[in-house]
Amino acid sequence: MPAPAPPRPDTASETATFAAFYRNIEARLVGDGLLRTDDGSRDTTLTPEMLAGNFERIALYSEYALANGRFVARETPSTLRRWSEPVRLQPHFGASVPAAQRAQDRSVLSTYAARLAQVSGHPIRTVEQGGNFHVLYLNREEQVNAGALIRQLMPGASDATIDEIERMPRSIFCAVYAFSQSGQAPVYVSAIAIIRAEHPDLLRRSCVHEEVAQGLGLPNDSPDVRPSIFNDDDEFALLTRHDELLLRMLYDRRLSVGMTPDSARDTVRRIAEEYLGQAS
């Protein structure tokens, strides 16, 4: 007989403390010189070898592996995944998010979508209905009761995935789940990102930048990759010039979905040499 699931937290009392917790986190990180909003070029010189290696680590490895129906933290070689259809980013707000904050969040997401479309060359825009990439702004109480909404938006989401979202601990600031068609090529057809409504402005934007970019097909994080938001040390808050190059490479048609690190390596190196040659 399986062990009983742990009891759900007292979400009302937790919701009351989350905003203060994340404000303190943001203030501490900024005070330590982290959550930078520059593009990282002032103290990093990229070489083709570095860019190619970083792309392989971020695009062709996965941060999590599926084990017994649940995602566990384990970096594993993967295959190249990306979207073939246009990406339609649709924001959804819990009742806790006031109108002024919703307007600001919509503006941030729309501006970011335009930037992502420009740097990747792939159609990406925001919509108010009919989305295939859903961005949920929820506070703690809404998060732990998000199952019905997620099932409505993502009918194919597994019970394990929904349970993981509902039980996401305070230590995880935000998350994204991207899905391929079952039994088909590794092409993303839908995604859902969870952004905590308690976040102050910079952490909020940082979560949007990282999770949406990861949901486009850059799923891994690495402590050795910089200047980048795909790095759990929180050095950078917003998409860097280096990250723009990773997205451009991801949607370069010389690369194909399903490529492995070994099969993509030579092409990735040639593309990195070309891109940095153009940038110099």
C-alpha positions as CSV (number, residue, x, y, z in Angstrom):
1,M,0.0,0.0,0.0
2,P,1.5,3.4,-0.9
3,A,2.3,5.8,1.8
4,P,-0.3,8.5,2.4
5,A,0.3,11.9,0.9
6,P,1.6,14.5,3.4
7,P,-1.1,16.9,4.6
8,R,-1.6,20.1,2.7
9,P,-0.2,23.2,4.4
10,D,-2.2,25.9,6.1
11,T,-2.3,28.0,3.0
12,A,-4.1,31.0,4.5
13,S,-1.3,31.6,7.1
14,E,1.4,30.9,4.5
15,T,0.0,33.3,2.0
16,A,0.2,36.0,4.6
17,T,4.0,35.5,5.0
18,F,5.1,34.8,1.4
19,A,5.1,38.5,0.3
20,A,7.4,39.5,3.1
21,F,9.6,36.5,2.6
22,Y,10.2,37.3,-1.1
23,R,10.7,41.0,-0.5
24,N,13.5,40.1,1.9
25,I,15.0,37.6,-0.6
26,E,15.0,40.2,-3.4
27,A,16.5,42.9,-1.1
28,R,19.3,40.5,0.0
29,L,20.1,39.3,-3.5
30,V,20.3,42.9,-4.9
31,G,22.4,43.9,-1.9
32,D,24.8,41.1,-2.7
33,G,25.2,42.3,-6.3
34,L,22.9,39.7,-7.7
35,L,19.8,39.9,-9.9
36,R,21.7,42.1,-12.3
37,T,19.7,43.7,-15.1
38,D,22.6,44.5,-17.5
39,D,23.4,42.2,-20.4
40,G,26.6,40.7,-18.8
41,S,28.9,41.8,-21.6
42,R,30.9,44.2,-19.4
43,D,32.8,41.4,-17.6
44,T,32.5,38.4,-20.0
45,T,34.0,37.8,-23.4
46,L,32.3,35.0,-25.2
47,T,34.2,32.7,-27.6
48,P,32.6,30.3,-30.1
49,E,33.8,27.4,-27.9
50,M,32.1,28.9,-24.9
51,L,28.8,29.7,-26.7
52,A,28.7,26.2,-28.3
53,G,29.4,24.5,-25.0
54,N,26.8,26.6,-23.2
55,F,24.1,25.8,-25.8
56,E,24.8,22.1,-25.5
57,R,24.5,22.2,-21.7
58,I,21.3,24.3,-21.7
59,A,19.4,23.0,-24.7
60,L,20.5,19.4,-25.0
61,Y,20.5,18.4,-21.3
62,S,17.5,18.3,-19.0
63,E,17.5,19.6,-15.4
64,Y,14.9,17.0,-14.4
65,A,14.2,13.4,-15.2
66,L,10.9,11.6,-15.1
67,A,11.0,8.7,-12.5
68,N,8.0,6.8,-11.4
69,G,5.7,9.4,-12.8
70,R,7.4,12.3,-11.0
71,F,10.1,14.8,-12.0
72,V,13.3,14.4,-10.0
73,A,16.4,16.7,-10.1
74,R,18.9,14.8,-12.2
75,E,20.8,16.3,-15.2
76,T,20.6,13.9,-18.1
77,P,21.4,14.1,-21.8
78,S,18.3,14.9,-23.8
79,T,17.3,15.9,-27.4
80,L,16.6,19.2,-28.9
81,R,13.1,20.4,-28.4
82,R,11.3,23.5,-29.6
83,W,8.0,24.8,-30.9
84,S,7.0,24.4,-34.5
85,E,3.6,26.3,-34.2
86,P,3.5,29.9,-33.2
87,V,3.7,30.5,-29.5
88,R,0.6,32.2,-28.0
89,L,1.4,33.4,-24.4
90,Q,-1.8,33.8,-22.4
91,P,-1.7,35.3,-18.9
92,H,-4.1,34.0,-16.2
93,F,-4.5,35.7,-12.8
94,G,-5.7,34.5,-9.5
95,A,-8.3,36.6,-7.7
96,S,-5.5,37.9,-5.4
97,V,-3.9,39.9,-8.2
98,P,-5.3,43.5,-8.3
99,A,-6.2,45.2,-11.6
100,A,-3.1,47.5,-11.6
101,Q,-0.8,44.6,-11.1
102,R,-2.5,42.6,-13.9
103,A,-2.0,45.5,-16.3
104,Q,1.7,45.7,-15.4
105,D,2.1,42.0,-15.8
106,R,0.4,42.0,-19.2
107,S,2.7,44.8,-20.3
108,V,5.8,43.0,-19.2
109,L,4.8,39.7,-20.8
110,S,3.8,41.4,-24.1
111,T,7.1,43.4,-24.3
112,Y,9.0,40.2,-23.5
113,A,7.1,38.2,-26.2
114,A,8.1,40.7,-28.8
115,R,11.7,40.5,-27.8
116,L,11.7,36.7,-27.8
117,A,10.1,36.7,-31.3
118,Q,12.7,39.1,-32.6
119,V,15.8,37.2,-31.2
120,S,14.5,33.7,-32.0
121,G,12.9,34.4,-35.4
122,H,9.9,32.3,-34.2
123,P,6.4,33.7,-34.0
124,I,5.7,34.6,-30.3
125,R,2.9,36.9,-29.1
126,T,0.5,37.4,-26.2
127,V,-3.2,36.7,-26.4
128,E,-6.2,37.0,-24.1
129,Q,-7.7,33.7,-25.2
130,G,-6.7,30.6,-27.2
131,G,-3.2,30.4,-25.8
132,N,-0.9,27.4,-25.9
133,F,1.6,28.7,-23.4
134,H,-0.2,29.6,-20.2
135,V,1.4,31.9,-17.6
136,L,-0.4,31.7,-14.3
137,Y,0.1,34.4,-11.6
138,L,-1.1,32.8,-8.4
139,N,-0.6,33.4,-4.7
140,R,0.1,30.5,-2.3
141,E,-3.5,29.8,-1.6
142,E,-4.4,29.8,-5.3
143,Q,-1.4,27.6,-6.1
144,V,-2.4,24.8,-3.8
145,N,-5.9,24.8,-5.3
146,A,-4.8,25.2,-9.0
147,G,-5.7,21.6,-10.1
148,A,-9.1,22.5,-11.7
149,L,-7.7,25.4,-13.6
150,I,-4.7,23.4,-14.9
151,R,-6.9,20.5,-16.0
152,Q,-9.1,23.0,-17.9
153,L,-6.1,24.6,-19.6
154,M,-4.0,21.5,-20.1
155,P,-6.3,18.5,-20.3
156,G,-3.3,16.1,-20.8
157,A,-1.5,17.2,-17.7
158,S,-0.9,14.2,-15.4
159,D,-2.1,14.0,-11.9
160,A,1.6,13.8,-10.8
161,T,2.4,17.1,-12.6
162,I,-0.7,18.8,-11.0
163,D,0.2,17.5,-7.6
164,E,3.8,18.8,-8.0
165,I,2.5,22.2,-8.9
166,E,0.1,22.3,-6.0
167,R,2.8,21.3,-3.6
168,M,5.5,23.5,-4.9
169,P,7.4,24.7,-1.8
170,R,8.3,28.2,-1.0
171,S,12.0,27.6,-1.9
172,I,10.9,27.3,-5.6
173,F,10.3,30.8,-6.9
174,C,8.6,29.7,-10.2
175,A,8.4,26.8,-12.6
176,V,7.5,25.8,-16.1
177,Y,6.2,22.6,-17.7
178,A,6.4,22.2,-21.5
179,F,4.7,19.3,-23.2
180,S,5.1,17.4,-26.5
181,Q,2.4,15.5,-28.3
182,S,2.4,11.9,-26.9
183,G,4.2,9.5,-29.1
184,Q,5.3,12.2,-31.5
185,A,8.6,14.0,-32.3
186,P,9.9,16.2,-29.5
187,V,8.1,19.3,-30.6
188,Y,6.4,21.4,-27.9
189,V,2.7,21.9,-28.3
190,S,1.8,23.4,-24.9
191,A,3.3,24.8,-21.8
192,I,2.3,26.2,-18.4
193,A,4.4,28.5,-16.2
194,I,3.7,29.3,-12.5
195,I,4.6,32.8,-11.3
196,R,4.1,33.5,-7.6
197,A,1.8,36.5,-7.2
198,E,3.6,37.5,-3.9
199,H,6.8,38.3,-5.8
200,P,8.0,41.9,-5.8
201,D,8.8,43.5,-9.2
202,L,12.3,42.3,-10.0
203,L,11.8,38.7,-8.8
204,R,8.5,38.7,-10.7
205,R,10.1,39.8,-14.0
206,S,13.0,37.5,-13.4
207,C,10.6,34.5,-13.1
208,V,8.8,35.5,-16.3
209,H,12.1,35.9,-18.2
210,E,13.5,32.6,-17.1
211,E,10.4,30.3,-17.2
212,V,9.1,31.5,-20.6
213,A,12.5,31.2,-22.2
214,Q,13.0,27.7,-20.7
215,G,9.5,26.8,-22.0
216,L,10.7,27.7,-25.5
217,G,13.2,24.8,-25.4
218,L,16.1,25.8,-23.1
219,P,15.2,23.5,-20.2
220,N,18.4,23.2,-18.2
221,D,20.3,25.3,-15.7
222,S,24.1,25.1,-15.2
223,P,26.4,26.8,-12.6
224,D,29.1,27.0,-15.3
225,V,27.0,29.0,-17.9
226,R,27.2,32.8,-17.7
227,P,26.3,35.5,-18.3
228,S,22.9,33.9,-18.2
229,I,19.6,33.5,-16.4
230,F,19.9,29.8,-16.9
231,N,22.0,29.6,-13.8
232,D,20.7,29.0,-10.3
233,D,23.1,31.4,-8.6
234,D,20.6,34.3,-9.4
235,E,23.5,36.5,-10.8
236,F,21.3,37.8,-13.6
237,A,17.6,38.7,-13.3
238,L,16.7,39.3,-17.0
239,L,17.6,37.7,-20.3
240,T,21.2,38.6,-21.3
241,R,22.8,39.0,-24.7
242,H,24.3,35.6,-24.3
243,D,20.8,34.1,-23.7
244,E,19.5,35.8,-26.8
245,L,22.2,34.0,-28.8
246,L,21.1,30.7,-27.2
247,L,17.5,31.3,-28.4
248,R,18.6,32.3,-31.8
249,M,20.6,29.1,-32.1
250,L,17.7,27.0,-30.8
251,Y,15.5,28.1,-33.6
252,D,18.2,28.0,-36.3
253,R,16.9,25.7,-39.0
254,R,20.2,24.0,-39.4
255,L,19.4,22.3,-36.1
256,S,16.5,19.8,-36.0
257,V,14.3,18.6,-33.2
258,G,15.4,15.3,-31.8
259,M,19.1,16.0,-32.2
260,T,21.3,14.6,-29.4
261,P,24.4,16.3,-28.0
262,D,26.6,14.2,-30.2
263,S,24.7,14.6,-33.4
264,A,24.3,18.4,-32.9
265,R,27.8,19.3,-31.7
266,D,29.5,20.0,-35.0
267,T,26.6,22.1,-36.3
268,V,26.3,24.0,-33.0
269,R,30.0,24.9,-33.2
270,R,29.7,26.2,-36.8
271,I,26.6,28.3,-35.9
272,A,28.4,29.7,-32.8
273,E,31.4,30.7,-34.9
274,E,29.1,32.4,-37.4
275,Y,27.1,34.3,-34.8
276,L,30.0,35.6,-32.9
277,G,31.7,36.6,-36.1
278,Q,28.7,38.6,-37.1
279,A,28.6,40.2,-33.6
280,S,32.2,41.3,-33.7
